[in-house]
């Protein structure tokens, strides 16, 4: 028997690159004595503990620490060793027939020296008009044999990850103390996130209608060849199947759009619903071919809406 090569996928949403040196993308504001931490300033963080796809489930906490001081104009804004908050986005165990484990983790925020929260994200630049969330994948290759259990995806302790400041922050120094400058909130900061959920028209498992949930609310029984959308307030939400290990936990940003594809995963005795984060381009083309979900399948009529993706 010849060895087969399988891939262990580790998807890290809030990661753009590994082990990148810090060059603070920040400046002294023209307003006298104000220090500005600009959106897109890079910060290196490291994982504090091992995370594996075998044990993790969506929204499990993941511990990071800041790898080095973030210093702007001689002032320490974030100290080395400061905890950074992260969580599991998605985890799939390795299985038989060469199925490899999958693991997605997001880094959400850290703390500035004044005790305030500093939000973090994957990309350095502004998101602009395209606010669709996609997954960045880091791939490791290892040998395996057919019928052996797929190896689990792992993120080892000490893994260095570069993330970026997600929002501009301003400070002034009073004596030796860093004091935050209160900034006006914009209307865009409260704009709802949009989630599209669809199931392509397939012959296999067409009689099955798996339930789809957001947090603890059942949205619909997902019929074959149908789609729907929901609007959600910015913040942490879990989009999942009945099994709470089959889903995605995201800290959804204002105005962001997410696409999830529902499929049927065949088991030994019966099929089960499967949910996958999808790319915008493919999802939009698929949704154009589908009908809005039937009213008799909707379980949360005040939440589920008919909306065409742009």
Secondary structure as the mmCIF struct_conf table of DSSP 4:
data_model
#
loop_
_struct_conf.conf_type_id
_struct_conf.id
_struct_conf.beg_label_comp_id
_struct_conf.beg_label_asym_id
_struct_conf.beg_label_seq_id
_struct_conf.end_label_comp_id
_struct_conf.end_label_asym_id
_struct_conf.end_label_seq_id
STRN STRN1 UNK A 4 UNK A 12
TURN_TY1_P TURN_TY1_P1 UNK A 13 UNK A 14
BEND BEND1 UNK A 16 UNK A 16
STRN STRN2 UNK A 17 UNK A 17
BEND BEND2 UNK A 18 UNK A 19
HELX_LH_PP_P HELX_LH_PP_P1 UNK A 20 UNK A 22
STRN STRN3 UNK A 26 UNK A 28
BEND BEND3 UNK A 30 UNK A 31
TURN_TY1_P TURN_TY1_P2 UNK A 32 UNK A 33
STRN STRN4 UNK A 34 UNK A 37
TURN_TY1_P TURN_TY1_P3 UNK A 39 UNK A 40
STRN STRN5 UNK A 42 UNK A 47
BEND BEND4 UNK A 48 UNK A 49
STRN STRN6 UNK A 51 UNK A 52
TURN_TY1_P TURN_TY1_P4 UNK A 53 UNK A 55
TURN_TY1_P TURN_TY1_P5 UNK A 58 UNK A 59
STRN STRN7 UNK A 61 UNK A 66
BEND BEND5 UNK A 68 UNK A 68
STRN STRN8 UNK A 70 UNK A 72
TURN_TY1_P TURN_TY1_P6 UNK A 73 UNK A 74
STRN STRN9 UNK A 75 UNK A 78
TURN_TY1_P TURN_TY1_P7 UNK A 80 UNK A 81
STRN STRN10 UNK A 83 UNK A 92
BEND BEND6 UNK A 96 UNK A 96
TURN_TY1_P TURN_TY1_P8 UNK A 97 UNK A 98
HELX_LH_PP_P HELX_LH_PP_P2 UNK A 99 UNK A 101
STRN STRN11 UNK A 102 UNK A 111
TURN_TY1_P TURN_TY1_P9 UNK A 113 UNK A 114
BEND BEND7 UNK A 115 UNK A 115
STRN STRN12 UNK A 117 UNK A 121
BEND BEND8 UNK A 122 UNK A 122
BEND BEND9 UNK A 124 UNK A 125
TURN_TY1_P TURN_TY1_P10 UNK A 128 UNK A 129
STRN STRN13 UNK A 132 UNK A 132
STRN STRN14 UNK A 137 UNK A 144
TURN_TY1_P TURN_TY1_P11 UNK A 146 UNK A 147
BEND BEND10 UNK A 148 UNK A 148
HELX_LH_PP_P HELX_LH_PP_P3 UNK A 149 UNK A 153
STRN STRN15 UNK A 154 UNK A 155
TURN_TY1_P TURN_TY1_P12 UNK A 157 UNK A 158
STRN STRN16 UNK A 160 UNK A 165
BEND BEND11 UNK A 167 UNK A 167
STRN STRN17 UNK A 169 UNK A 174
TURN_TY1_P TURN_TY1_P13 UNK A 175 UNK A 176
STRN STRN18 UNK A 177 UNK A 180
HELX_LH_PP_P HELX_LH_PP_P4 UNK A 181 UNK A 182
HELX_LH_PP_P HELX_LH_PP_P5 UNK A 184 UNK A 186
HELX_RH_3T_P HELX_RH_3T_P1 UNK A 187 UNK A 190
HELX_LH_PP_P HELX_LH_PP_P6 UNK A 191 UNK A 192
STRN STRN19 UNK A 193 UNK A 199
BEND BEND12 UNK A 203 UNK A 203
TURN_TY1_P TURN_TY1_P14 UNK A 204 UNK A 207
STRN STRN20 UNK A 211 UNK A 214
TURN_TY1_P TURN_TY1_P15 UNK A 215 UNK A 216
STRN STRN21 UNK A 217 UNK A 221
TURN_TY1_P TURN_TY1_P16 UNK A 224 UNK A 225
STRN STRN22 UNK A 226 UNK A 232
BEND BEND13 UNK A 234 UNK A 234
STRN STRN23 UNK A 235 UNK A 240
BEND BEND14 UNK A 242 UNK A 243
TURN_TY1_P TURN_TY1_P17 UNK A 244 UNK A 245
BEND BEND15 UNK A 246 UNK A 246
STRN STRN24 UNK A 247 UNK A 252
HELX_LH_PP_P HELX_LH_PP_P7 UNK A 253 UNK A 253
TURN_TY1_P TURN_TY1_P18 UNK A 254 UNK A 255
STRN STRN25 UNK A 257 UNK A 266
BEND BEND16 UNK A 268 UNK A 270
STRN STRN26 UNK A 271 UNK A 277
HELX_RH_AL_P HELX_RH_AL_P1 UNK A 280 UNK A 287
TURN_TY1_P TURN_TY1_P19 UNK A 288 UNK A 289
BEND BEND17 UNK A 290 UNK A 290
STRN STRN27 UNK A 291 UNK A 292
HELX_LH_PP_P HELX_LH_PP_P8 UNK A 293 UNK A 294
HELX_RH_3T_P HELX_RH_3T_P2 UNK A 295 UNK A 297
STRN STRN28 UNK A 298 UNK A 298
BEND BEND18 UNK A 299 UNK A 299
TURN_TY1_P TURN_TY1_P20 UNK A 301 UNK A 303
STRN STRN29 UNK A 304 UNK A 305
#
